[in-house]
Amino acid sequence: MSCSVEEPTMTIAEKRAKDRAVHVGFCCKCKHAKSTITVRYAEYCETALRNARPYRVITPENVMLAFSGGPSSRALIHLFDVFHSLPPEVATNKKQPKIYNDIHVCHIDESCLLEPAQDREQQDITSSSGSTMEQARSIAAGYGYSFHGVAIEDIYDPEWTDSRCFEAVVTLITSLPKDQLTTSGQAPELLSRIIPTPASSTSEEDAPKLSRQEKINKLKALLGACTTLTAKETVLQHFRSSLLIQLAKRGQCTILALGDSATRVAIQIIELTSIGRGYSLPHETSLLSNWVQDCKVIRPLKDCLVKELDSFCGLNGLELIERHNAQLDWTIKTKADIKSIRRLTDDFITGLDKEFPSTVATVCRTAAKLTPPEATYDQKCPLCLGPVQAGVQEWKRRITVTTAPGEVDTTITANTSNNTETETKDSPDGCCSSDAGGCCTSSQRPPCTSHQTTITTTTTTTTSPSTSTPFSSLLCYGCLTNLRDLDLKFMASQEDSSDELMSSTSFELPPYVAETIVHRMGFASLDEFEHRSVAAAPATAVDPQESLRTQIQEFLIPSDDEDE
Amino acid sequence: MPGATDAKPAKPLKNPCNLCQSVRAILKRPKTGQQLCKECFFHVFETEIHNTIVDNKLFNKGDRVAIGASGGKDSTVLAYVMKLLNDRYSYDLDLVLLSIDEGITGYRDDSLETVKRNRDQYQIPLLIVSYKDLYGWSMDDIVKEIGRKNNCTFCGVFRRQALDRGAIMLNVDHIVTGHNADDIAETVLMNILRGDLPRLQRCTSIITNDTSEDSSGIETSKILRSKPFKYTYEKEIVMYAYFKKLDYFSTECIYSPNAYRGHARVFLKDLEAVRRTAIVDIIHSGEALSASVQANESTKLPTMANCTRCGYISSNELCKACLLLEGLNKGLPQLGIGHTTKIRRMAEAANLASGLSSPASLSSSSTSGAAEEKVKVVTHIKDLGQLKTMPSLDTV
């Protein structure tokens, strides 16, 4: 269809455009094809209009696509290609702005957590039977995207932390003796102990500090310490997020795209509500989240139902990876544990949606109207790296009474003082000052052969020397609730002798948890933490007045009786 | 120490109570899984409610407080515990029981007998207010008119108003209801599922109807409502009632059945079986979500005004109860349920067609004769104090 510029009824704007037009009757972009369409007083030929980008791009960014192998993320990859690809004649035109710069694909290989087929005989799992990495790699290669792969057990590798090499792990200890714990009814106050992993004995710089098997064992030990399927699934989910963010950062990507479908988001909303993660819910389910520093997390498929994405993959012949997600059924010991909150929610929403088809859309819409909490990059929960509300432990204690008639609840006052101490960032002695006169020497490291991180519970009443750092007081509500499902028999108590500590603790938390705890306590690096001065720990809490004084010292005018 | 009267050393106690360690445990606490003896259970149960009351500053000394009493387990235990705590901690509250008679034969009339027994057992005065007297329609009448779908909406709306009206008649400062943790968790889930943001913001508040900061100058009754059982598990309420041998009436409303809430309830029960703290976790999430909704300025929350007919607080010209009643009286039971514009159009069309009399095409002929009896203008709020026809306070 052609529109010609009509002379008799020209407006001033049209006149101006006409004057500006150099090649009247020809396309203003390519300048040689005859113009067929006039838009806003400028003429285009068909090809040019199709390729014109109706949006403005300031700076194209790098995107990391999270690919699990399932239909949603497979569709994500394909759709990004469709959306991003330019026809050849335009691709060569360097001046044409791209929406995204480079597209990367990452994949987390969870094959070590699949049901063991013949793992007993096969100690060395370097053979990639069951590994999903190659399939993912070839799919990404098909689109010409850069590929980054990581295994879920690599979460225990010191490399996958913000500092790239945080060589420490965390063990948890209970603050009360074990026999008291079983009867207290409350979630035990957990303390952490940061155990630096011994330096690698090999001289090679790039040799991984831990073998694959060792990492798998650590992961399985941690999962084994969780008594419920819900806890296992939640912890794995936190590990996945941590790895994805690290992968995005490694790939220099400022955008991380997840393939969450509307169905998945709706299930997530109800699931997060049910496990007490309402505070972080807006970040974990929104279209665009700014929670992570320097990395926007987007969920472009948030309005598509999983059935639609499934059909999309089928109709376009897109190949999927079978058994791409960790199946944890084999870790369950009793029949009662077969249910997890995620599975229950999945069944619930899917069932409800059949009867009330707008359920998924309504739930997503509700959550979209929530304002997320302010991003505070330095106040992250050590386990899930999410936002932490103040006063969470206090809230829990208020609503559940655990003292006998006539007994005074000493734990409240004791732990509150513990909290205030750990919050004084200026004083590195904060963690240890609760131990009256206790001498915490950082040289007190466990022997190299033990990789055990002891989980120490810190009770304020104990006087045993301990290099314990807070843990429960740093957690968000969701993680506090989740860790109630940790099996106490895998943890030592703070009052155990060192022998008992060695033998009874049997699981560790990965390096990124240690890194976050160290940062929360105000140290910039592991070195700084290890060399914090502990000898001068006063019996009482560090005087905040004193720390203020040192900051303003240079401005104080000495009084007459002071020398210098 | 276990009291052995003879000289033999005391046998170690099998299964001691986790808290006092001195007596054998006889129950497992649903909230925490602890094994407790009866006395310790009563202690934690009562103390938690006391903490809730004190931490949230629910009452002032000397307040006159109406306890919403249905005869069911929640309200019976509520009445018992309120009286107990009032005496034990000297809240100095003036307690009365307020009961609503919806007019459901075979259900409400039985439970009202229970409430009357409670009045005698706990020595608290009682006022019964009925739908029939207030609105001219009992629930039995309503269900006959509209069937078994949407009847919960009518009952809920009417009951809320009835409670407030009863409270005005009794001249109380505060109403307490027996909503427990399970109820609130269900409500949070329901509001998310149905996309009801304004309700999501309000449903976890322990005190509602608090218009002290509202300076819009509207007339409200300023009667606060609160839920002392906000963090109390339903199972524990049942356990308490059982061990204290309290008298309550325990069947389901005969009209209840397929409410949407039933789905949320089943899901909640499943969650509780997997993780017993799930109920409290949902409430905590709900509180966080409520703050999120509030922070979102673009969410339009309705502004409050007064109903033009009866003076009750309302976000529209006519309050929901008057609207529903209008529908019932005109034989248009759908009025006020679902999208009203379509019904209104139908009503207007019908009105025009039949010349403003009862639209014969839409209502059955049998009700048109009885329509005059059933049409009743609801008493304006400000006139409630002078009512002569309402039942008077049934003192002990």
Chai-1 contact restraints between the chains, C-beta under 6 A:
chainA,res_idxA,chainB,res_idxB,connection_type,confidence,min_distance_angstrom,max_distance_angstrom,comment,restraint_id
A,T183,B,N18,contact,1.0,0.0,6.0,A-B,restraint_1
A,G185,B,T32,contact,1.0,0.0,6.0,A-B,restraint_2
A,G185,B,Q34,contact,1.0,0.0,6.0,A-B,restraint_3
A,T273,B,I282,contact,1.0,0.0,6.0,A-B,restraint_4
A,T273,B,S285,contact,1.0,0.0,6.0,A-B,restraint_5
A,S274,B,L271,contact,1.0,0.0,6.0,A-B,restraint_6
A,S274,B,A278,contact,1.0,0.0,6.0,A-B,restraint_7
A,S274,B,I282,contact,1.0,0.0,6.0,A-B,restraint_8
A,I275,B,D281,contact,1.0,0.0,6.0,A-B,restraint_9
A,G276,B,D281,contact,1.0,0.0,6.0,A-B,restraint_10
A,G276,B,H284,contact,1.0,0.0,6.0,A-B,restraint_11
A,G276,B,S285,contact,1.0,0.0,6.0,A-B,restraint_12
A,G278,B,S285,contact,1.0,0.0,6.0,A-B,restraint_13
A,G278,B,A288,contact,1.0,0.0,6.0,A-B,restraint_14
A,G278,B,L289,contact,1.0,0.0,6.0,A-B,restraint_15
A,Y279,B,A288,contact,1.0,0.0,6.0,A-B,restraint_16
A,P282,B,S292,contact,1.0,0.0,6.0,A-B,restraint_17
A,K339,B,V274,contact,1.0,0.0,6.0,A-B,restraint_18
A,I341,B,V274,contact,1.0,0.0,6.0,A-B,restraint_19
A,L344,B,D270,contact,1.0,0.0,6.0,A-B,restraint_20
A,F348,B,F267,contact,1.0,0.0,6.0,A-B,restraint_21
A,T362,B,G195,contact,1.0,0.0,6.0,A-B,restraint_22
A,R365,B,G195,contact,1.0,0.0,6.0,A-B,restraint_23
A,T366,B,I192,contact,1.0,0.0,6.0,A-B,restraint_24
A,T366,B,G195,contact,1.0,0.0,6.0,A-B,restraint_25
A,K369,B,N296,contact,1.0,0.0,6.0,A-B,restraint_26
A,K369,B,T299,contact,1.0,0.0,6.0,A-B,restraint_27
A,L370,B,S292,contact,1.0,0.0,6.0,A-B,restraint_28
A,T371,B,S292,contact,1.0,0.0,6.0,A-B,restraint_29
A,T371,B,A295,contact,1.0,0.0,6.0,A-B,restraint_30
A,T371,B,N296,contact,1.0,0.0,6.0,A-B,restraint_31
A,R398,B,N51,contact,1.0,0.0,6.0,A-B,restraint_32
A,R398,B,D55,contact,1.0,0.0,6.0,A-B,restraint_33
A,I399,B,Y231,contact,1.0,0.0,6.0,A-B,restraint_34
A,V401,B,V44,contact,1.0,0.0,6.0,A-B,restraint_35
A,V401,B,T47,contact,1.0,0.0,6.0,A-B,restraint_36
A,V401,B,E48,contact,1.0,0.0,6.0,A-B,restraint_37
A,A404,B,L19,contact,1.0,0.0,6.0,A-B,restraint_38
A,A404,B,C20,contact,1.0,0.0,6.0,A-B,restraint_39
A,A404,B,C40,contact,1.0,0.0,6.0,A-B,restraint_40
A,P405,B,H43,contact,1.0,0.0,6.0,A-B,restraint_41
A,Y477,B,H284,contact,1.0,0.0,6.0,A-B,restraint_42
A,T481,B,T277,contact,1.0,0.0,6.0,A-B,restraint_43
A,T481,B,D281,contact,1.0,0.0,6.0,A-B,restraint_44
